[in-house]
Amino acid sequence: MNFSYWEYRTWLSNIDFAIVGSGIVGLNCALELRKKYPKSKIVIFERGTLPSGASTKNAGFACFGSISEILEDLKNHSEEEVVQLVENRVEGLKLLRETLGERQLDYQEYGGYELFTNEDSELFERCRSKINEVNKLLKPIFKDEIFSLKENTFGFENIKNNLIYSKFEGQIDTGKMMYGLLKKAAEQNILILNGSKIDTVEDKGTEVLLQLNSSEIKANKVFIATNGFAKQFLKEDVEPARAQVLITKPIENLKIKGTFHLEKGYYYFRNVENRILFGGGRNLDFKTEETTQMELTDLVQNTLERLLKNVILPKQKFEIDQRWSGIMGMGKQKKPIIKPVSTNVFCGVRLGGMGVAIGSSIGKNLADLL
C-alpha cells in the first residue's frame, strides 16, 4: 500500500505511542497513556475490522475462577500466587466497572454456578470437601464466604444434583463493553487504524520501526497488546488458544440465569436475555485448538450441541443462531506477562482466558511501564 502525503502526515508520522492491538488491553493502555501524556500522539493499529482476538468474541463472564479452576491452580502455584491471581481479577473487574459504568456494560450479578457431570463424581467430591478451605483462603479479598452448595433448580440433567454456587460472579455485554472503550478512545483523540496489520516491530534504540502493509513507519514507543497473536512478536511463554462458541435463537420461557462452568471451566455457558451462549471444548483437542485460525471444527461444535441437548436444555427445543471463534493467549503460568521487551518496546499479554477480568488493569499496568 502506498500512503499519500496527507495520510502519512495525519496518521502515520510523529507517533509518540504506537499500540498493536485494539482489544481491551490496547484500549485501556491508550486511555492511561492519554491521562499521563495529554498532548501525545497515540495510534492504535488493529489488523481486523474489529478487534481480532477475543475482546469482541468472548462470553462476557465477569468471573474470577470457579472452585475447580482455583483448586487446579493450587496444584501449579503457591497459595500466595493463587490469592494474588484472584485479587487481580477482582480488582480488574472493579476498574472495568469504574471506567465504563455498569449501565454501559449491562452488568448483571446473577451469580455463577459450577456443574459436575455424573462421570465427574470424584472431582465433585473433592471440590465439595474443599469449599470451606477455599472460602477461608479467599475471605481477605471478598470479606465474605464465596462458594456454597445449591440444588439444581434449572432443569439440568445427567449431572450431580448439587451445584457449587459463587454469589459474586456476574456477566456483561461484551459488545457494549468494547463499544464503550472505543468511544472513549475516540473522545480522547486516540487514533485507531483498522485493517492495519503490523508484520514486524524493530527497536532501533532511538526509535521503533514498524512494518505496516509493506510500508515502514516510525514511533517513539511501542506497546504490544495482541495476546493470542503475541508469538509473532515475542519470545515469551504465550501460545494461541482458540475458543469456539455458539448461541441459540431465543428460547421461550427460558429459566436459566447466571454464568455456568463445566469440566474445570473448559466449558462455559450463560443466558443472553432469553438465549443460551455456550462455548469451550478446546480440551477435546488441545493441539488443534492451539491456533490463530478463526475456524470451527465438527468435533467441538458437535460436542457443544450434544451437551446442550443432554445436559443444559434436555426438555426444550432450541435452534442454533450463530457460531464463532476467538483467540486467547495461554501459557504454562496464569500470571500475565507485562514487561519491557527492549528499550522502547513493551508488552502486556497472556491473559489466560480472563480478559474481561484483568484486561483493564493489564492495559493500565502496561502504560505504567513508562
Protein Blocks (a to p, Z undefined) as FASTA:
>chain_A
ZZdfklmmmmmgoifbdcehjbfklmmmmmmmmmmmmmbccddddfbfbdfklmmmcgoi
acebdfklmmmmmmmpcfklmmmmmmmmmmmmmmmmmmnopklnopacebpaddddfklm
mmmmmmmmmmmmmmmmmmmmnopafbdcdddfkopahiafbdcddfkbccddfklmmmmm
mmmmmmnopacdehiacfbdcdehjaccddeehiacddfbdcdfekjmmmmmpccddddd
ddddddddddehiabgcdddeehhlaccddehjaccdeejjlmommlmmccbdcddfklm
mmmmmmmmmmmmmmbccddfbdcdddddddfbfbdcdddfblmbccdehjlopmmmmmmm
mmmmmmmmZZ
